[in-house]
């Protein structure tokens, strides 16, 4: 009987590697927005991932206004933008933190 080639094992191994890669991609696609399983090791090692580097870059420019979204609160907006509520009150004449409406524009800087 002729000796079989070790290459006969490559097809099942390639299929297994493909299945693991597909599972990883699908798992990352189903992760909540802004977080994926591939981000966790990058944060743990202290190396920023590509998406977090983009976020840092865009957050360095100062925003002049903020458009209120459904569910936003004054303290939440202050946390997101880094502008205190008292500063928002000074810049916006009729600013009432209790009656924010979606679509309302709030000045953040002069």
C-alpha positions in Angstrom: 0.0 0.0 0.0 1.3 3.4 -0.9 2.2 5.8 1.8 -0.2 8.7 2.3 0.9 12.3 2.1 0.9 14.4 5.3 -0.8 17.1 3.2 -4.1 15.3 3.7 -4.3 16.8 7.1 -4.1 20.4 5.8 -7.7 20.7 4.6 -9.3 19.8 8.0 -6.8 22.0 9.8 -7.6 24.9 7.4 -11.3 24.4 8.0 -10.9 24.5 11.7 -8.8 27.7 11.6 -11.4 29.3 9.3 -14.2 28.3 11.7 -12.4 29.9 14.7 -11.7 33.1 12.7 -15.3 33.4 11.6 -16.5 32.9 15.2 -14.2 35.6 16.4 -15.4 38.1 13.8 -19.1 37.4 14.4 -18.5 37.6 18.2 -16.9 41.1 17.8 -19.7 42.2 15.5 -22.3 41.4 18.1 -20.4 43.3 20.9 -22.0 46.5 22.2 -21.2 49.6 20.3 -17.8 51.0 21.1 -16.6 47.8 22.8 -15.3 44.6 21.4 -13.4 41.7 22.8 -10.3 42.8 20.8 -10.3 46.1 22.7 -9.9 44.5 26.1 -6.3 43.3 25.7 -5.3 46.6 24.2 -6.6 48.5 27.2 -5.1 46.1 29.7 -1.6 46.4 28.1 -1.9 50.2 28.0 -1.7 50.5 24.3 -4.6 52.4 22.8 -6.6 50.7 20.0 -7.2 52.4 16.7 -10.8 53.3 17.7 -9.8 54.8 21.1 -7.0 56.8 19.4 -9.6 58.3 17.0 -11.9 59.2 19.9 -9.0 61.0 21.7 -8.1 62.9 18.6 -11.6 64.2 18.0 -12.2 65.1 21.7 -9.3 67.5 21.7 -11.0 70.0 19.6 -13.4 72.3 21.5 -17.1 72.1 20.7 -19.0 75.3 20.7 -22.5 73.8 20.9 -24.1 70.5 21.9 -27.4 69.2 20.6 -29.5 67.5 23.3 -30.3 63.9 22.6 -33.2 61.9 24.1 -32.3 60.8 27.6 -29.6 63.5 28.1 -29.3 65.2 31.5 -27.5 68.4 32.3 -25.0 66.5 34.5 -24.5 63.9 31.7 -23.8 66.7 29.2 -21.4 68.3 31.6 -19.5 64.9 32.0 -19.4 64.3 28.2 -18.2 67.8 27.2 -16.2 68.8 30.2 -18.1 72.0 30.7 -19.7 72.7 34.1 -23.4 73.3 34.5 -22.8 76.8 35.9 -20.8 77.6 32.7 -23.7 76.3 30.6 -26.1 78.5 32.6 -23.9 81.6 32.1 -23.6 81.0 28.3 -27.3 80.1 27.7 -29.8 82.7 28.7 -32.8 80.5 29.1 -31.0 77.3 30.2 -33.0 75.2 32.6 -31.3 71.9 33.5 -34.7 70.4 34.5 -36.4 71.0 31.1 -34.0 69.8 28.4 -35.6 68.9 25.2 -34.2 66.7 22.4 -32.9 68.8 19.6 -32.2 71.8 21.9 -28.8 73.4 21.2 -26.7 74.4 24.1 -23.7 76.8 23.8 -20.6 75.4 25.5 -18.1 78.2 24.7 -18.0 81.7 23.5 
